[in-house]
Amino acid sequence: MSEWQKVFSAFESYKAEIVKDVLENHGLNPVIINKQDSSYSNFGQFEVHVSADEVIKSLNIIENDINFG
């Protein structure tokens, strides 16, 4: 996955799913990588990755269109 880059991470899977869905709605192809420990669910994060050429567009969308506050 060297050509994929992380654009978002969260401890909650639903946040990563929301980001993935929003990015897909903008025509991008994100993937979620589950980095949580399989034995202890409170260690690790869910990461959203996109291809290298989609990073800037993805970061702009996440910053401007998604608010978890």
N, C-alpha and C positions, 0 to 999 in steps of 0.2 A: 504493500500500500504506500509506496514511497511517493507516488504522484497524488495521493490524497492528503488533504490537510484538515486539521481540526478547526472548526469555526465556532463551536459552542460546546459547553459541558455543563452538566448539572447532576446533582445527587438524586433527583427525582426523574423517573423514566417518562412521566407525562410531559414534562417540560421539553425533553429531547424530542418526543413525538410531535409536539406542537410545532417546534422549530422545523422539524423535517417536513411536516405537512405544509407549512407556509412556504418553505423553499420550493417544494414540489409544485405548489400552486403558481409559482413564478417561473416555472419551466426548468428548474434545476434538478439535479439528480443526487440528493444527499443520501448518506447511509448512517445508521446509528451503530456505534461500537459500544458494546456493553463491557465496561472495565471493572464491574463490581466483582468482588471476591465471591465465589460460589458458596463458600462455607459461612461467610459473615456478610450479610447483605448491606451492612452499614459501612463497608469499606469500598471505596472506588466510585466511579462516576459513569454516567452515560455520555458519550461524546457523539457529536454530529460532525461528519467529515464530508467534504466535497472535493471535486477534482481541483487541481491547482489553478486552472483557468477560471473557476467559478468563485474563488475565495473573496475577492473584493466585492463582487455583486452580492454574495451571501452575507458578508459582514454588514453591508449597507442595509439590506433587507432586515436583518436581525435587529440592528440598531434603530431603524425607523418604523418598523411595522409590528414589532413584538414588545409587549410590556407585561412583565410578570409582577410588577409592583403593586 
